[in-house]
Amino acid sequence: MCASHVIIGDGIAGSSAAETIREADPDADVTVITEEGEALYNRILIKEFAKGKLPEAPVSIHDPDWYEDRDIDLQMNTVVTEVDTDAHEVHTHAGDVYEYDKLLVATGGTPTQLPVDGSDAEGIHHFWTFEDARAIKQSAEEADSGVVVGAGLLGIDLAAICGAQDVEAHYLMRGNAWWRYALSEDGAEIIHDALREKNVTPVFDSGVDHFEPDDDGHVTAAIDPNGERFEADFAGVAIGLDFNTEFLRGSGLEMDNGIVVNEHMQTNVEDVYAAGDITQFHDVILGERAQNGAWGSAKEQGSIAGSNMVADEPAETFEWVSSYSITHFDFPFLSFGHPTLGDKTVEKKYDEGTWRRVAIKDGRVIGGVLIGDLAPQSGLKQLARRQVDVSGKEELLLAESIDVDAFEEAAAAE
Ligand SMILES: Cc1cc2nc3c(=O)[nH]c(=O)nc-3n(C[C@H](O)[C@H](O)[C@H](O)COP(=O)(O)OP(=O)(O)OC[C@H]3O[C@@H](n4cnc5c(N)ncnc54)[C@H](O)[C@@H]3O)c2cc1C
């Protein structure tokens, strides 16, 4: 009898699992269920679409034929409402039931709503799907003024969309710097200046107390906790993700702000795997539980999960240093690994547009942020992947180029 694999979610994690399963087992039944009304597209590129820099077509990755050609059953516009792990069944909003031998949950997250008055006004946007991007593009094209909330990697996309769409915007941040958990003021200042050049003004120690809608229910302004009023007929909110696990209530799966999996993407429940943003995985490099929110990492996790779902015994291990780049400015920006974790950081500002920070845990590189010069990324990521002991030589992590062999030889000589 052929095995039946059900995958919930057709993001990059779910889709790459489906592809891997099909390649490994030509006879398996493979079903992919997605709440969205379109097949896999490139979530990374939807910001470029919303900026008005890219038409729709290149954003799409798979059309429904891609699934048909591979005999993968794609169920779109279908919400999974329950998983019965005892009966090995997946239930949908339409009352359909899918039986599985192996199940993959790759449902990612949904943007957290800002819990303030007026946040349901028209013109206020959260950003995750292609549908969101279409609405953001239209709204930004019509807007003159905007506010953006959320000083992280998604918030800066919304700020860049304002810049590209000629929306004069204020970027309201809680602390004194953009992404202050990963950047010092020195590093963040490079980003602040670049935002100002795009007519996006960073406002520090701020946020949103409430939004003011007009009589038609359209946003007109954001009032910050200091009582300052910022005119806005467009608002973008990116304050985090709520992981899509509601339908797993009663399933017995271990949760911890996401689904807990081991390094093979296995959950604590037999025959159930998880991959992508939704996982709290055992990071073998970091030596502790971690979560990634990056395309490459989700793709690799999906592929590892798919291999292990097909195998008799899980053999593939997720061992990965993730990276995330920002391409909105005329200088490059890259964060890798876990730049906000660890017990120590070293950093240096080289000139007005070049800055580096490396995060270290127990003498090992675990992540970092590079602005302006990305050449050291390969060496730094190798040091992280190989878990080379850099104790006592941390300053060399700030050298112009990274000599991985020298670090390794020095560590071996000790
Ligand atoms: C605007 C934007 C820009 C980004 N830029 C970058 C970048 O530059 N670099 C980078 O590395 N990463 C970037 N990311 C993050 C990256 O896109 C994600 O890490 C990645 O897409 C996660 O993939 P995933 O498959 O785990 O989850 P998702 O892509 O979120 O897919 C999950 C899917 O599951 C579906 N689903 C959820 N619940 C159910 C249910 N109950 N029933 C059926 N279906 C369900 C959802 O509708 C969704 O289609 C960006 C993200 C966004 C939104």
The ligand as an SDF file (V2000), in Angstrom:
LIG
                    3D

 53 58  0  0  0  0  0  0  0  0999 V2000
    6.9640   40.8240    3.5180 C   0  0  0  0  0  0  0  0  0  0  0  0
    7.9310   39.7470    3.9190 C   0  0  0  0  0  0  0  0  0  0  0  0
    9.2630   39.8560    3.5870 C   0  0  0  0  0  0  0  0  0  0  0  0
   10.1650   38.8770    3.9400 C   0  0  0  0  0  0  0  0  0  0  0  0
   11.4700   39.0280    3.5740 N   0  0  0  0  0  0  0  0  0  0  0  0
   12.3480   38.0490    3.8350 C   0  0  0  0  0  0  0  0  0  0  0  0
   13.6970   38.1460    3.3930 C   0  0  0  0  0  0  0  0  0  0  0  0
   14.1070   39.1220    2.7630 O   0  0  0  0  0  0  0  0  0  0  0  0
   14.5430   37.1160    3.6710 N   0  0  0  0  0  0  0  0  0  0  0  0
   14.1250   36.0030    4.3520 C   0  0  0  0  0  0  0  0  0  0  0  0
   14.9270   35.0710    4.5640 O   0  0  0  0  0  0  0  0  0  0  0  0
   12.8600   35.8960    4.8040 N   0  0  0  0  0  0  0  0  0  0  0  0
   11.9510   36.8780    4.5640 C   0  0  0  0  0  0  0  0  0  0  0  0
   10.6730   36.7930    5.0110 N   0  0  0  0  0  0  0  0  0  0  0  0
   10.3050   35.6390    5.8730 C   0  0  0  0  0  0  0  0  0  0  0  0
   10.0210   34.4080    5.0330 C   0  0  0  0  0  0  0  0  0  0  0  0
    9.1580   34.7530    3.9820 O   0  0  0  0  0  0  0  0  0  0  0  0
    9.4130   33.3400    5.9290 C   0  0  0  0  0  0  0  0  0  0  0  0
   10.3860   32.9840    6.8960 O   0  0  0  0  0  0  0  0  0  0  0  0
    9.0000   32.0990    5.1470 C   0  0  0  0  0  0  0  0  0  0  0  0
    8.1450   32.4350    4.0920 O   0  0  0  0  0  0  0  0  0  0  0  0
    8.3040   31.1020    6.0790 C   0  0  0  0  0  0  0  0  0  0  0  0
    7.8200   30.0310    5.3280 O   0  0  0  0  0  0  0  0  0  0  0  0
    6.8330   28.9690    5.9670 P   0  0  0  0  0  0  0  0  0  0  0  0
    6.5560   27.9950    4.8680 O   0  0  0  0  0  0  0  0  0  0  0  0
    7.3700   28.4670    7.2420 O   0  0  0  0  0  0  0  0  0  0  0  0
    5.5060   29.7680    6.3610 O   0  0  0  0  0  0  0  0  0  0  0  0
    4.5150   30.6420    5.4740 P   0  0  0  0  0  0  0  0  0  0  0  0
    5.1860   31.1650    4.2730 O   0  0  0  0  0  0  0  0  0  0  0  0
    3.8970   31.6070    6.4100 O   0  0  0  0  0  0  0  0  0  0  0  0
    3.4190   29.6070    4.9680 O   0  0  0  0  0  0  0  0  0  0  0  0
    2.4540   29.0590    5.8240 C   0  0  0  0  0  0  0  0  0  0  0  0
    1.2220   28.7540    5.0090 C   0  0  0  0  0  0  0  0  0  0  0  0
    0.3000   27.9870    5.8160 O   0  0  0  0  0  0  0  0  0  0  0  0
   -1.0060   28.4620    5.5870 C   0  0  0  0  0  0  0  0  0  0  0  0
   -1.8660   28.1200    6.7440 N   0  0  0  0  0  0  0  0  0  0  0  0
   -1.7840   28.6170    8.0000 C   0  0  0  0  0  0  0  0  0  0  0  0
   -2.7440   28.0590    8.7980 N   0  0  0  0  0  0  0  0  0  0  0  0
   -3.4350   27.2050    8.0080 C   0  0  0  0  0  0  0  0  0  0  0  0
   -4.5380   26.3450    8.2390 C   0  0  0  0  0  0  0  0  0  0  0  0
   -5.1050   26.2220    9.4420 N   0  0  0  0  0  0  0  0  0  0  0  0
   -5.0290   25.6280    7.1920 N   0  0  0  0  0  0  0  0  0  0  0  0
   -4.4540   25.7210    5.9460 C   0  0  0  0  0  0  0  0  0  0  0  0
   -3.3790   26.5150    5.6880 N   0  0  0  0  0  0  0  0  0  0  0  0
   -2.8750   27.2400    6.6950 C   0  0  0  0  0  0  0  0  0  0  0  0
   -0.8240   29.9670    5.4310 C   0  0  0  0  0  0  0  0  0  0  0  0
   -1.9120   30.5260    4.7670 O   0  0  0  0  0  0  0  0  0  0  0  0
    0.4700   30.0040    4.5860 C   0  0  0  0  0  0  0  0  0  0  0  0
    0.1940   29.9420    3.2190 O   0  0  0  0  0  0  0  0  0  0  0  0
    9.7310   37.7540    4.6700 C   0  0  0  0  0  0  0  0  0  0  0  0
    8.3940   37.6320    5.0300 C   0  0  0  0  0  0  0  0  0  0  0  0
    7.4810   38.6190    4.6480 C   0  0  0  0  0  0  0  0  0  0  0  0
    6.0370   38.4740    5.0190 C   0  0  0  0  0  0  0  0  0  0  0  0
  1  2  1  0
  2  3  1  0
  2 52  2  0
  3  4  2  0
  4  5  1  0
  4 50  1  0
  5  6  2  0
  6  7  1  0
  6 13  1  0
  7  8  2  0
  7  9  1  0
  9 10  1  0
 10 11  2  0
 10 12  1  0
 12 13  2  0
 13 14  1  0
 14 15  1  0
 14 50  1  0
 15 16  1  0
 16 17  1  0
 16 18  1  0
 18 19  1  0
 18 20  1  0
 20 21  1  0
 20 22  1  0
 22 23  1  0
 23 24  1  0
 24 25  2  0
 24 26  1  0
 24 27  1  0
 27 28  1  0
 28 29  2  0
 28 30  1  0
 28 31  1  0
 31 32  1  0
 32 33  1  0
 33 34  1  0
 33 48  1  0
 34 35  1  0
 35 36  1  0
 35 46  1  0
 36 37  1  0
 36 45  1  0
 37 38  2  0
 38 39  1  0
 39 40  1  0
 39 45  2  0
 40 41  1  0
 40 42  2  0
 42 43  1  0
 43 44  2  0
 44 45  1  0
 46 47  1  0
 46 48  1  0
 48 49  1  0
 50 51  2  0
 51 52  1  0
 52 53  1  0
M  END
$$$$
